[in-house]
């Protein structure tokens, strides 16, 4: 499919090395050759692969754990501002191919709101923000700040006013949790299990605390096919018994599933499973799902071939184009404005349906291009 938009695509700058060392995730050569070099690159190999795989635009964000990994408030706020300034400059070199999500320190909700406002109103190229799960705090880095606490309402109010979607992305556990839960089972602490378990708890905490009800314009985005939530929705809604939890602040007449497609959305980043996608479609609908890759932790060709060849055979063309492109323009309206100026596209424009007039086709549905002689071998 042509014209794909990818939303969860990582980038870094040298100043962020204190919060993420690529060699801590895997030895050099295990993930896409040189993971560190791929994170630093925007306009060379990354763009070349985008061109080869029908990805029109990538929305870039600072690599996890990013600002959320810094327990010192001053250091976190300074690095967020530095990263946002650097990302703006990089995106504006080619704004028809790249956009930005702001990095924010979440130590103080009012300061986070102010930095989000700076990015969305005073800078160019920003379409929302990405938060790497909880904010580390405290001298030992073991304090976890979660954004369903009442003091974060000032941040959510700003996100609603600015129409800035909030992408909740995974990060590593604190040293204490790592030691207590994952010691001896480190292989499960990250992408295989730990990332999703921490993010889905945080996201469900935000939803059930009533944040989306108090701020009906807020939009949450979750990657990796919804961090397990779509497949547990029956049990989640079934077990949020209002008699058992009378003080739950979420609206009493709503289920968690009711927020999907209007305030909660998922992406396919790093989860290239057609059966999983079909399950999500059945549970939350095509309007709640958007394409993403998770580069450079995942392969651009791998994610694109999955979507273009395998998913294409499983969906109608309109839902394919919704997920691959058009939903992103509804969730992130800044993508339709200057300097990006993207437009919704039809299945025909995306090359997945319609007459192939460039090949001389004049009649839709001719799988065999000769009327009376079979050209496709059995």
N, C-alpha and C positions, 0 to 999 in steps of 0.2 A: 504494500500500500504506500502510495506517495503521500507526502505532507504530514507525516506523523509528528506529534509533539511529545517529547519525553520530559518528565517533570522531576524525577528524583535522580539527579546526575551530579556527582560530587566533584569538587575542586578544592584546591588548597593554595596557600601561599607560604613562603618560608617561615614567616613569623609564627605560624600556627603549629610548628613542629613540636612545641612543648605539650600540646594537647593530643597529638596523634603522630605516632611513628609507624609508617607502613610496614616495617619489618616486625612490629609487634603482632601483626595480624597473620602474616605468613612470610616465609623466606622469599627472597627475591626470585622471580621466575615462576612462582606458584600461581599467582593471580595476574594474568595478562602481561607477562614479561616483567616490566619494571613498573610496579604499582605507583611508586613515588613519582616517577617521571610522568606517568599518565595523569596523575592528579594535578600536577603543575601545568600540564599542557591544555590549552583550549583551542588554539587556532591552527594547529598542525595535524597531528595524527587523529585527534578526536574529530575534527571537522571533516577530514578526508573519509573517515569511516561513516560519518553521518551522510555524506554525499553518496556513498556507495550503497546505502541501505534505506534510502527514502525517509530519513529523519530531517524534517525541515528546521526544527528548532529544539534546543535543549534549554531547560531552566536549570541554572547552576546554583549550588549551595555549598557552604563550607563543610568540609568532611567531618564526620562524627569522630570524637565527641564534641569537637569544636569548642564553642564558648561554654557549653554546658559542662565540660570537663574541668573548668577552672574554678576552684573553690574560693579564690581571692576575688572579691567584688571589683576592686579597681582594675586588676589585670584583665578580668573578663570584659568589663565595659570598654577598656581601651582597645583590646583585640577585636571586639565586635565592630567598633568604629573603623579601625584600620582595615579589617577584612571587607567591610561594606564599601569603603572608598575604593579599595583595589578592585573589587568585583565590578563596581560600576564602570571603572575605566576599561576593564577587559571586555565587558559586554558591549560597551559603546563603540568598540572597534568593529563590531559586526552585529548590530542589533536586530537584523532580520533573521539571524541564526541563533542568537543567544539572548536569554533574559536572566534575571537574578532573583533569588530569595534572600532576604536580609537575615543576617545572624544577629542574635540578641542575647545580652546577658539578662538572665531572669532572677538575679539576686534581689532586685527591687522592681516591682511591677510598674511604678510610675516612670522610672528611667527606661524600662523596656518599651513602654508605650511611646515615650519621647523619641527613642531611636527608631522605632518602627515608623513614626510619623515623619521623621527626617528622611528616611529612605523613600517613603511613598509619596512625599510631597515636594521635597527639596532636591532629590536626586532623580536620576533617570535610569530606566531599565529594570526597576524592581516591580514585582507583581504580587508579592506576598512575603511570608517569612517561613523559615524552617527551624524548629526547635528539636534538639537532640535529646528528647525525653526529659527527665528530671534535671534540675540544676544542682550540681555539687556545691556544697558549702561547708563551712567549719574548718578548723585548723587541720584536722586529719582527713578532710575530704569525704567523711562518711555521712554527713548530713545531706538529706535529699529534699529538695524543694519541689513540690508538685503544684500544678497550676489550677487545681480544682479548689484550692483554699480561697476563702472569701477575699483576702487582700489582693488577689489577682484580678478582681473585677475591673479595675481601672485599665488593665491591659486588654481584657476582652472587649471593653467598651471602645477602645481605640481601634482594635482589629475590625470591629463591626462598622464603625464610622468610616474607616479608610477602605472598606471592602477588601481587606487583605486576608486571604485564606491562611490558615495556620497548619502547616505540615508537621506532624509529630513523627519523628524519625528515631530509630533505635540508637542506643549507645551501650557501652560496657557498664558493668555493675560497679558499685563502690568497692573499695578494698575489703571492707567488712563483709558485705554480701558475697563477694567473690570467694572469700575464705570460708564462709559458713555454708553456702549453697553449692558452689561449683568446684571446690577443691577436689581433685581426683576424678572429676568429670568435666574437665575444661573443654572437651570437644563439644559439649552441649551448651556452653555458656554464651555463645555468640549467635551466629545466624541460624544454626540448626534449631534452637529452642529459646535460649535466654532473651535474645532481642525481642522476639514477639511477645513473650510472657510479660516482660516489663512494660512494653508500649501498650499492649491491650488493657492491662490493668489501669494505666494512667489515662488512656482515652475513655474507658468506661467510667472512670472516676469523674472525668470532666462532664460526661453526658449525664450520669445519674446524680451529680451534684446540682443540676439545674442550670449550668452555664448557658447551654443552648436555648433554654427557655427565657432566661433573663436577657439574652442578647440574640434574638432570632435572626439577625443578619450574619452571625459568625458562621464560618465554614471551616470544618476540620478535614484534613486529608491524612490518610494512613497508607503506607506503602505495603509491599510484599503481600498483595492480594488481601489486604485488610487485617494483617497480623492475627490470623486465626478467627477473628470475630464473625465473619459471615457464616462460617460453618458451625458455629455454636449459638446462633441467634435464637433458635427455638428454646434451647436450654436457658440462655441468658434471660429471655423475656419470661419464660415459665417460672424461673426461680426468683425473679424480682417481685415476690409476692407482697402486695401492698399492705396486707394485714400483718405480715411478718416484719416488714420494714416501713412502718407508718411515717417515719421521719425522713425518708428519702426525699430529696428536694426536687427530683425530676417531676414533671407534670404527671398528675395521677391518671390522666386519660390517655397517656401515650406509652408506646413500647419503644425500646431502643431501635427496633427496625424502622420505626416511623421517621427517624431523622435521616436515613440514608436517601441520597438523591436530592435532598434539599439543603441539608447542613453537614452531612457526613459523606465522605467520598473515599474511595480506595483507588490505588494504582496497582499495576501488574509488576512493579519493579522487582526483579530478581526472582520471580515466581512464574516460570514459563510452563505452566501446566494447563492444558486445555480442559481436562475434567474439573480442576479446581475453578477455572474461570466460569465454566458452565454452572457449577454449583453456586458461585457468587451471583451470577446472572439470575438464577432461579430465586435466590433469597432476597437480593436487594435491587435487581433491575439494572438495565444497561445505562440508565442516566447517572448511576452512582459510581461508574467504573471508568478509569482513564489509563491509557498506556504509559508505561515508563520502563526504563531499562535497568538503572542502578549502576551505570558506568562510573569508574572503571573497575568496580568490583564484579561486574558482569559484562559479558561480551555484547557489543552493539550488533554484530552479525547474528549471534545466537538468538537474542531477543527479537530481532527484526524478522528473521526467517520463521521463527515460531509464529509470530503474529501474522506475517504476510502469507504464509503457506498453510500452516496448520489451523490457526484460528479462523482464517478466511473460509475454510471449508466447513466450519461449524456454525457460522453466524450468517444472518442476512446482511446484506451490504450496508444498510443504513446503520445498524447497530455497530458494525465493524468500524465505520467512519466516525460514529459518535465516540466510541472508546478510543480510537486511534488519534482523533484530532478535536472534533467539535465540542465534546464535553469540556475539554480543557479551556476552551475559549469562553464557555459559560461560567465555569468555576473561577477562572482567572481573567476577569474582563480587561485588565490592563494589557493583556497580550493583543487586544484589538486596537489599542491606542498607540500613538507615537511614543517611542521610536520603532515599535515592533510591527504594528499595523497588519496583523494576521487577520484573515477572514475565514469564515466557515466554508467548507468545501463539500461538494456533492460526491457520491460514490463514483460518478463518471470522472470528475476532476481528480480524484484520488487513484484512478486507474483500476478500480475493482469491479466496475459494472458499466454497462452502457455500450454504445456503438464505438468500436475501435476505428474511427474514421481515418486515423493516420495509417491504418493498414488496408484502407479501401473497403471496410465493412459497411454495409448498408442495411443489414437485417439483424436484429438482436436475437441471440439464442442459437446461432449456427455454430455448434461445437465442431462440426465437420464442415470446413469452409467450401467444399465442393458439394453442389446440390445432389448429384446422382452418383458420385464415386467416393467410396470411403477412403479417406486420406490418413486416418489414425490407425496404426497397427493394433491388432488384437493381442 
